[in-house]
């Protein structure tokens, strides 16, 4: 972006605002895009287009990378989910109970 662009908007009573068209065009923003705000120590706010990628922890990233490599090497292992798949899962978890509302203790996530 060679020419600086400056614009303004107003906060509503609910602290919402509309991103001015000039800024949307400059950042190539579309509906439902994510935006990122950084507040500097001098009070200046930097507004930028946020990555649409979901942030994952390192364990999840490594697991997803493993899956990607495995599926590239063994594409024959990709199979559709069928009604039989659900029956198989039901057999695997038969008799197991889980309380999805149960509060976990502090050390339960280690």
C-alpha positions in Angstrom: 0.0 0.0 0.0 1.9 3.1 -1.2 -0.6 5.9 -0.2 -1.5 6.1 3.4 -5.2 5.8 4.0 -7.0 7.4 7.0 -10.7 7.4 7.8 -12.9 7.4 10.8 -16.1 5.8 12.2 -18.3 6.3 15.2 -19.1 3.9 18.0 -22.7 3.0 18.6 -24.3 2.8 22.0 -23.3 -0.9 22.0 -19.7 -0.1 21.2 -20.0 -1.3 17.6 -18.7 0.4 14.5 -18.7 0.0 10.8 -15.3 -0.4 9.1 -15.2 2.4 6.5 -15.3 1.3 2.9 -11.9 2.8 2.2 -10.4 0.6 4.9 -12.3 -2.5 3.8 -11.0 -2.0 0.2 -7.4 -1.4 1.3 -7.4 -4.5 3.5 -9.5 -6.5 1.0 -12.0 -7.3 3.8 -15.1 -9.3 3.1 -18.1 -10.1 5.2 -17.3 -12.5 8.1 -13.5 -11.8 7.8 -11.7 -11.6 11.1 -9.8 -8.4 12.1 -7.0 -7.9 14.6 -6.4 -5.0 16.9 -3.0 -4.2 18.5 -2.8 -1.3 21.0 0.6 0.2 21.3 2.0 1.7 24.5 1.4 5.2 23.2 -2.3 4.5 22.7 -2.0 4.0 18.9 -4.2 1.2 17.6 -3.1 -0.9 14.7 -6.0 -2.5 12.8 -5.2 -5.3 10.4 -6.7 -8.3 8.6 -6.5 -11.3 10.9 -5.6 -14.7 9.8 -8.6 -16.9 9.2 -6.7 -19.9 10.4 -7.7 -21.2 13.7 -4.9 -21.2 16.3 -4.0 -24.7 17.5 -1.7 -25.7 20.2 1.5 -27.5 19.3 0.2 -30.9 20.0 -2.8 -30.4 17.7 -0.6 -28.9 15.0 1.8 -31.9 15.2 -1.2 -34.3 15.1 -2.7 -32.6 12.1 0.7 -32.6 10.3 1.0 -36.3 11.0 -2.4 -37.0 9.6 -1.6 -35.0 6.5 1.6 -36.8 5.9 0.0 -40.2 6.5 -2.9 -39.5 4.1 -0.5 -38.4 1.4 1.6 -41.5 1.7 -1.4 -43.9 2.2 -4.3 -42.4 0.3 -6.0 -45.8 0.2 -6.6 -45.4 4.0 -9.2 -42.7 3.3 -12.7 -44.2 3.5 -16.2 -42.7 3.8 -18.1 -42.7 7.0 -21.0 -45.1 6.7 -23.8 -46.3 8.9 -21.6 -49.3 9.7 -19.0 -46.9 11.0 -21.5 -45.6 13.6 -22.4 -49.1 14.6 -18.7 -49.9 15.1 -18.3 -46.8 17.3 -21.4 -47.7 19.3 -19.9 -51.1 20.0 -16.6 -49.6 21.1 -18.2 -47.2 23.6 -21.0 -49.6 24.8 -21.4 -49.3 28.5 -19.3 -46.2 28.9 -20.9 -43.1 30.4 -19.7 -39.5 30.3 -21.0 -36.5 32.0 -20.4 -33.7 29.5 -21.4 -31.1 32.2 -18.9 -32.4 34.8 -16.5 -29.7 36.0 -12.9 -30.9 35.6 -10.4 -30.4 38.4 -7.4 -28.1 37.8 -5.0 -31.0 37.2 -7.3 -33.1 35.0 -5.9 -31.5 31.8 -2.3 -32.7 32.4 
